[in-house]
Amino acid sequence: MSKDKILEVKGLRTSFFTDEGEVKAVDEVSFTIHRGETVGIVGESGSGKSVTSLSIMRLLPGPGGKVIGGQVLYYPENNGPGIDLLQVPRKQMQHYRGNEISMIFQEPMSSLNPVFRCGEQVAETIRIHQKADAGLAREQVMRLFEKVQLPEPERIYNAYPHQLSGGQKQRVMIAMAMSCSPGILIADEPTTALDVTVQKAILDLMNALKQEMQSSIIFITHDLGVIAEIADRVMVMYQGKIVEEGNVLDIFSNPRHPYTKSLLACRPPLGHRLKRLPVVSDFMETIPNGEGKLEIREKAISVESVLSEVKIPAAQSRQRLEALQQRPPLLKVEQLKVWFPGTRNFWGKAKGYVKAVNGVTFDVFPGETLGLVGESGCGKTTLGRTILGLTRPTDGDILYKGLSLPSLSQEGMKPLRQEMQIIFQDPYSSLNPRITIGQAIMEPMEVHGLYSGEEERRERALQLLDIVNMEPKFFNRYPHEFSGGQRQRVAIARALALNPQFIICDESVSALDVSVQAQVLNLLMELREKYRFTYIFISHDLSVVKFMSDRMVVMNNGCIEELGPADDIYANPQSEYTQKLIEAIPKGRVEDIQRRLSQ
């Protein structure tokens, strides 16, 4: 890392002007980036970290967003004076975007144009910025695809975005961002919601490209564990301000701000079990200061003392599991197969089959949480949907309370649909945007004829909002008016509307901030203890599954790799695939950071 600075942000202030007034998204933010340095910006959604990067690039959305003060000084390699990017004419700014500063956005599916082939989109960037002809641009794209370790570069070049996996789309975005060898690469949540193995590959790739091209990286995320894997320095943002900044090792070994402490503590630990995950309110509270602003009040407590209060002895977990297995299973899955037709010939006959679930057998006991973990495409979501009758099995049986579910008609399944519910991964797409959340919660009650009338159903919906810690005033609001964590709480309330006994949580916290994720996981645990729910908890994140689960199923290519107590599988994985999953989890341990920085 060079001592020469490449970017200097001074007193940056960005606001959004709405009908309700001014919202200060970035408030007097200042920092410096040196050549060859990776700086992590960490914070929750709404902390201002993404708006900071969009302000630097002058890509603020809509007419309401505006930079109202400060400087963004870019220093070219010739060591000339800093160029204030906020004062550069709009047309000239196009030269700096891509050539000097590139950006990888969080969601590659919405960043890539769905009607153009992936290779053509990267080639267009090269043609525009480097004035290359079509043949030379194509050659450079093929080299870039090899560099970012995309399999079959020729096929990827001609593929449309919907034909690639999430990890492959993200690699295409990295290739596009690196195509002009920029001095600064801004990565805005580039690994959120990716499998841990794909996430590790992306982080390793970005580190390798940084070394090769001598680029500086601004890495934005809500997860300090990811920051531990890649950053040299860290800036922690909260309510539009930088509340803590320092060397990555110093921040992890000695966090000073209560918000930083909470972000470190709320990640599910792997070495031991907790009754609940620590949350931000354990370390700080925000109170009105009398001038219409919120003031942070720190609670004099350390991360270690909070964790010691909620730690569960290993013997207690074993006793719980033994007690659960004394009763007959609530659900039995026997040699279940779900095959989908593959490519078809000219006559429409399938040439082969995609074996999404292939001979899976397991039991779930009343009151148990069975974790289902594996990478995207391993069959875990298909398995969950098949159990609920949303997908027909090819072979095998599913027994719920002794009833064979595949043999039941839709009418025969109707009473069981009250007992068996699902919480989907994306609450925004699973909630109807045209009806209020109150109506969304009441709708299943009406369909199943619960309660005597509208007033009773409304009263029950308000009770459910209270159970998931949401205020009654939210009843008449629409899904778009809530944060991701709040929408997930609404989805949980809707799942509880029919008083179920068995709930499948399908990646229900994978795209949430770690602090919001901790609140939702705690809520699910509290509901399990209070109402004796039985869960199947599906996730690609083994640390989250381990926190929630009594036993764990590891799936790979439609088959079960391992099944057993969650603690035992983590402590002593038998399968090479499970070992790979565990190895890929960002640990965020001080000794790991020391080892990385010394290399």
ZAMARGU-4260 file (C-alpha; in steps of 0.2 Angstrom, whole numbers, plus 5000, padded with zeros to 4 digits):
<rodrens>
0) 5000/5000/5000 | 5007/5017/4995 | 5007/5033/5006 | 5000/5043/4991 | 4982/5047/4992
5) 4971/5043/4978 | 4954/5050/4985 | 4950/5063/4998 | 4932/5066/5004 | 4930/5082/5014
10) 4914/5087/5023 | 4903/5078/5011 | 4884/5082/5014 | 4870/5073/5004 | 4852/5076/5007
15) 4836/5069/5000 | 4822/5082/4999 | 4804/5074/5001 | 4787/5081/5004 | 4790/5078/5023
20) 4806/5089/5022 | 4825/5086/5021 | 4832/5069/5025 | 4851/5070/5029 | 4858/5054/5022
25) 4877/5059/5023 | 4882/5072/5036 | 4899/5079/5036 | 4908/5064/5031 | 4927/5065/5028
30) 4940/5051/5024 | 4956/5048/5013 | 4960/5033/5002 | 4978/5028/4998 | 4984/5019/4983
35) 4983/5000/4984 | 4972/5001/5000 | 4956/4992/5004 | 4944/5002/5015 | 4929/4995/5022
40) 4913/5005/5025 | 4901/4996/5037 | 4884/5000/5043 | 4866/4995/5043 | 4854/5000/5029
45) 4850/5018/5030 | 4867/5022/5038 | 4873/5032/5023 | 4886/5020/5016 | 4879/5017/4999
50) 4873/5036/4997 | 4892/5040/5001 | 4898/5030/4986 | 4884/5036/4974 | 4888/5054/4979
55) 4907/5051/4974 | 4901/5044/4958 | 4887/5057/4955 | 4874/5044/4953 | 4861/5049/4966
60) 4844/5043/4961 | 4829/5054/4957 | 4827/5073/4958 | 4826/5072/4977 | 4844/5067/4980
65) 4857/5081/4980 | 4875/5084/4987 | 4874/5100/4996 | 4891/5102/5002 | 4909/5096/5003
70) 4923/5090/4991 | 4927/5074/4983 | 4946/5076/4977 | 4953/5063/4965 | 4972/5063/4963
75) 4978/5056/4946 | 4994/5045/4945 | 5004/5060/4939 | 5003/5067/4957 | 4995/5083/4950
80) 4983/5093/4961 | 4966/5085/4967 | 4952/5086/4955 | 4935/5090/4963 | 4923/5077/4955
85) 4908/5087/4962 | 4913/5102/4951 | 4918/5093/4935 | 4906/5096/4921 | 4893/5082/4919
90) 4900/5076/4901 | 4918/5076/4908 | 4912/5066/4923 | 4908/5051/4911 | 4927/5050/4908
95) 4931/5047/4926 | 4917/5034/4928 | 4924/5018/4922 | 4941/5024/4917 | 4946/5031/4934
100) 4933/5025/4947 | 4922/5010/4944 | 4908/5003/4954 | 4901/4985/4957 | 4883/4986/4963
105) 4874/4975/4975 | 4861/4967/4964 | 4869/4961/4947 | 4852/4956/4940 | 4846/4974/4941
110) 4863/4981/4935 | 4864/4970/4920 | 4853/4974/4905 | 4842/4958/4903 | 4840/4960/4884
115) 4858/4961/4880 | 4871/4947/4881 | 4883/4948/4895 | 4899/4949/4885 | 4891/4962/4874
120) 4888/4973/4889 | 4906/4972/4895 | 4913/4975/4877 | 4902/4991/4876 | 4911/4998/4891
125) 4928/4994/4883 | 4923/5002/4866 | 4916/5018/4875 | 4931/5021/4886 | 4946/5014/4877
130) 4939/5018/4859 | 4943/4999/4854 | 4935/4991/4839 | 4923/4977/4841 | 4936/4963/4838
135) 4948/4969/4851 | 4935/4973/4863 | 4929/4955/4862 | 4946/4948/4865 | 4948/4959/4880
140) 4932/4953/4887 | 4937/4934/4885 | 4953/4938/4894 | 4944/4947/4908 | 4931/4932/4910
145) 4946/4920/4912 | 4954/4932/4924 | 4938/4932/4935 | 4937/4913/4934 | 4921/4911/4924
150) 4919/4894/4917 | 4917/4893/4898 | 4920/4911/4894 | 4913/4909/4876 | 4896/4902/4883
155) 4896/4916/4896 | 4899/4929/4883 | 4884/4924/4873 | 4873/4921/4888 | 4859/4933/4894
160) 4859/4938/4913 | 4845/4926/4918 | 4855/4911/4911 | 4868/4913/4924 | 4869/4910/4943
165) 4870/4924/4956 | 4889/4921/4958 | 4892/4921/4939 | 4882/4937/4936 | 4893/4945/4950
170) 4909/4940/4941 | 4903/4948/4925 | 4900/4964/4935 | 4918/4963/4942 | 4925/4960/4925
175) 4915/4975/4918 | 4921/4986/4933 | 4939/4981/4930 | 4939/4982/4911 | 4947/4999/4911
180) 4959/4996/4925 | 4952/5009/4936 | 4962/5017/4950 | 4947/5015/4963 | 4935/5001/4963
185) 4919/5004/4974 | 4911/4987/4978 | 4893/4990/4986 | 4887/4975/4995 | 4894/4963/4981
190) 4892/4947/4991 | 4876/4950/5000 | 4864/4935/4999 | 4877/4924/4990 | 4882/4907/4996
195) 4897/4907/5008 | 4908/4897/4996 | 4904/4909/4981 | 4906/4924/4993 | 4924/4918/4998
200) 4928/4915/4980 | 4922/4933/4976 | 4933/4940/4990 | 4948/4930/4985 | 4946/4936/4967
205) 4944/4955/4972 | 4960/4953/4983 | 4970/4945/4968 | 4964/4958/4956 | 4969/4972/4968
210) 4986/4965/4969 | 4988/4963/4950 | 4981/4980/4945 | 4986/4990/4960 | 4969/4997/4962
215) 4961/5004/4978 | 4945/4997/4984 | 4931/5004/4994 | 4921/4989/5000 | 4904/4993/5007
220) 4894/4980/5017 | 4884/4977/5033 | 4894/4962/5039 | 4910/4965/5049 | 4914/4947/5046
225) 4916/4950/5027 | 4926/4966/5031 | 4938/4956/5042 | 4942/4945/5026 | 4947/4960/5014
230) 4950/4977/5022 | 4965/4986/5028 | 4955/5000/5037 | 4937/5001/5042 | 4925/5015/5044
235) 4909/5012/5054 | 4894/5023/5048 | 4878/5026/5058 | 4864/5039/5054 | 4875/5047/5040
240) 4890/5050/5051 | 4907/5040/5053 | 4906/5035/5071 | 4922/5025/5072 | 4937/5023/5060
245) 4954/5013/5061 | 4965/4999/5057 | 4954/4983/5054 | 4964/4974/5068 | 4961/4988/5080
250) 4943/4989/5077 | 4940/4970/5079 | 4951/4968/5095 | 4946/4985/5103 | 4930/4992/5097
255) 4926/5009/5105 | 4909/5014/5099 | 4894/5005/5106 | 4887/5003/5088 | 4903/4994/5082
260) 4902/4983/5097 | 4884/4978/5093 | 4889/4974/5075 | 4902/4963/5081 | 4892/4954/5094
265) 4876/4951/5083 | 4884/4939/5071 | 4879/4921/5075 | 4894/4913/5084 | 4901/4896/5079
270) 4910/4891/5094 | 4896/4891/5106 | 4877/4892/5108 | 4867/4907/5113 | 4849/4909/5120
275) 4847/4924/5109 | 4859/4935/5099 | 4864/4952/5106 | 4856/4967/5097 | 4860/4986/5095
280) 4849/4990/5110 | 4860/4980/5122 | 4875/4992/5119 | 4866/5009/5116 | 4850/5018/5115
285) 4845/5034/5105 | 4835/5047/5115 | 4828/5064/5110 | 4840/5078/5115 | 4826/5092/5116
290) 4832/5100/5099 | 4822/5088/5088 | 4838/5077/5086 | 4842/5059/5092 | 4857/5057/5104
295) 4866/5041/5107 | 4868/5035/5125 | 4881/5021/5127 | 4877/5007/5140 | 4893/5004/5149
300) 4895/4985/5144 | 4907/4975/5135 | 4904/4962/5121 | 4911/4949/5132 | 4899/4952/5146
305) 4884/4953/5135 | 4889/4936/5127 | 4892/4928/5144 | 4874/4932/5149 | 4866/4923/5135
310) 4878/4908/5133 | 4870/4891/5134 | 4880/4876/5141 | 4884/4862/5129 | 4875/4849/5140
315) 4859/4859/5140 | 4858/4858/5121 | 4861/4839/5121 | 4847/4837/5135 | 4835/4847/5124
320) 4838/4836/5109 | 4836/4820/5119 | 4820/4826/5126 | 4813/4831/5109 | 4817/4814/5102
325) 4807/4805/5115 | 4791/4808/5105 | 4785/4801/5088 | 4791/4812/5073 | 4779/4825/5067
330) 4785/4824/5049 | 4794/4809/5040 | 4802/4811/5023 | 4805/4794/5015 | 4816/4792/5000
335) 4809/4808/4992 | 4813/4812/4974 | 4809/4827/4964 | 4815/4827/4946 | 4812/4840/4933
340) 4813/4837/4914 | 4830/4843/4907 | 4833/4848/4888 | 4820/4842/4876 | 4823/4835/4858
345) 4814/4840/4842 | 4799/4830/4847 | 4797/4838/4864 | 4803/4822/4873 | 4815/4825/4888
350) 4833/4820/4885 | 4837/4819/4904 | 4831/4825/4921 | 4837/4837/4933 | 4838/4828/4950
355) 4833/4842/4962 | 4830/4831/4976 | 4836/4813/4975 | 4832/4800/4988 | 4831/4811/5003
360) 4826/4803/5020 | 4824/4812/5037 | 4812/4815/5052 | 4807/4831/5061 | 4801/4829/5079
365) 4788/4840/5087 | 4796/4857/5094 | 4812/4854/5085 | 4821/4866/5073 | 4829/4856/5059
370) 4842/4866/5049 | 4843/4863/5030 | 4860/4870/5023 | 4868/4870/5007 | 4873/4880/4992
375) 4861/4887/4979 | 4855/4873/4968 | 4857/4859/4981 | 4839/4856/4982 | 4834/4863/4999
380) 4821/4875/4993 | 4813/4862/4981 | 4813/4850/4996 | 4804/4863/5007 | 4791/4867/4993
385) 4788/4848/4990 | 4784/4845/5009 | 4771/4859/5008 | 4763/4852/4992 | 4768/4867/4981
390) 4778/4855/4970 | 4773/4837/4966 | 4786/4823/4971 | 4792/4811/4957 | 4794/4797/4970
395) 4795/4793/4989 | 4783/4799/5003 | 4780/4813/5015 | 4771/4808/5031 | 4764/4822/5042
400) 4756/4816/5058 | 4755/4799/5049 | 4745/4806/5034 | 4754/4803/5017 | 4753/4821/5009
405) 4757/4816/4991 | 4741/4805/4991 | 4730/4819/4997 | 4719/4829/4985 | 4719/4848/4985
410) 4703/4848/4995 | 4711/4835/5007 | 4726/4846/5009 | 4716/4862/5014 | 4714/4858/5033
415) 4733/4854/5034 | 4737/4871/5025 | 4732/4879/5042 | 4745/4869/5051 | 4759/4870/5039
420) 4765/4887/5034 | 4780/4895/5025 | 4790/4911/5027 | 4798/4916/5010 | 4815/4923/5007
425) 4809/4940/4999 | 4795/4947/5009 | 4793/4961/4996 | 4788/4949/4982 | 4778/4938/4993
430) 4767/4952/5000 | 4754/4960/4988 | 4760/4978/4985 | 4742/4984/4982 | 4735/4979/4999
435) 4739/4985/5016 | 4749/4974/5028 | 4733/4973/5039 | 4724/4966/5024 | 4738/4954/5020
440) 4738/4946/5038 | 4719/4945/5038 | 4717/4937/5020 | 4722/4919/5025 | 4710/4920/5040
445) 4696/4925/5028 | 4701/4911/5015 | 4700/4898/5029 | 4685/4905/5037 | 4693/4908/5054
450) 4684/4920/5067 | 4666/4926/5065 | 4668/4942/5056 | 4679/4956/5049 | 4681/4964/5067
455) 4687/4948/5075 | 4700/4946/5061 | 4706/4964/5063 | 4708/4961/5081 | 4718/4945/5078
460) 4729/4954/5065 | 4733/4968/5078 | 4738/4955/5091 | 4749/4947/5078 | 4757/4964/5074
465) 4760/4966/5093 | 4768/4948/5094 | 4781/4953/5080 | 4785/4969/5089 | 4776/4981/5076
470) 4765/4995/5081 | 4746/4995/5078 | 4747/5011/5068 | 4756/5001/5054 | 4740/4991/5050
475) 4735/5003/5036 | 4752/5005/5028 | 4758/4997/5012 | 4773/4985/5010 | 4784/4998/5001
480) 4783/5009/5017 | 4793/4997/5027 | 4811/4992/5029 | 4817/4974/5024 | 4817/4969/5042
485) 4799/4976/5045 | 4793/4967/5030 | 4800/4951/5036 | 4791/4953/5052 | 4774/4956/5043
490) 4778/4940/5033 | 4780/4931/5050 | 4764/4938/5057 | 4755/4932/5041 | 4762/4915/5043
495) 4756/4914/5061 | 4738/4920/5056 | 4732/4902/5054 | 4739/4896/5071 | 4751/4884/5062
500) 4761/4870/5071 | 4774/4867/5057 | 4783/4882/5048 | 4796/4881/5035 | 4808/4897/5035
505) 4815/4898/5017 | 4831/4909/5017 | 4820/4921/5028 | 4835/4931/5034 | 4848/4930/5020
510) 4846/4947/5013 | 4844/4957/5030 | 4857/4967/5039 | 4866/4957/5052 | 4858/4968/5066
515) 4841/4966/5059 | 4844/4948/5055 | 4848/4946/5074 | 4831/4953/5079 | 4822/4942/5067
520) 4831/4926/5072 | 4828/4931/5091 | 4809/4933/5087 | 4808/4916/5078 | 4817/4908/5093
525) 4805/4917/5106 | 4790/4911/5095 | 4796/4893/5095 | 4797/4893/5114 | 4781/4902/5117
530) 4770/4892/5104 | 4780/4876/5103 | 4782/4878/5084 | 4791/4865/5074 | 4803/4873/5061
535) 4813/4868/5045 | 4825/4882/5044 | 4833/4883/5026 | 4848/4894/5023 | 4865/4894/5014
540) 4873/4902/5029 | 4879/4888/5041 | 4882/4900/5056 | 4864/4905/5055 | 4858/4887/5054
545) 4869/4882/5068 | 4861/4896/5079 | 4843/4891/5075 | 4844/4872/5074 | 4844/4857/5085
550) 4849/4846/5071 | 4856/4850/5054 | 4854/4842/5037 | 4868/4847/5024 | 4863/4845/5006
555) 4873/4844/4990 | 4867/4840/4972 | 4850/4834/4979 | 4857/4822/4991 | 4860/4823/5010
560) 4879/4824/5014 | 4877/4824/5033 | 4863/4823/5046 | 4865/4825/5065 | 4866/4837/5080
565) 4871/4855/5074 | 4885/4857/5086 | 4892/4840/5082 | 4892/4843/5063 | 4901/4860/5065
570) 4914/4853/5078 | 4918/4837/5068 | 4911/4838/5050 | 4913/4821/5042 | 4910/4826/5024
575) 4923/4836/5013 | 4908/4846/5007 | 4903/4852/5024 | 4921/4856/5028 | 4922/4867/5013
580) 4906/4876/5019 | 4913/4879/5036 | 4930/4884/5030 | 4921/4898/5019 | 4912/4906/5033
585) 4919/4923/5037 | 4925/4921/5055 | 4930/4939/5059 | 4943/4932/5072 | 4957/4943/5078
590) 4970/4929/5075 | 4963/4927/5057 | 4965/4945/5053 | 4983/4945/5060 | 4987/4931/5049
595) 4980/4939/5034 | 4989/4956/5037 | 5006/4948/5040 | 5005/4939/5023
</rodrens>
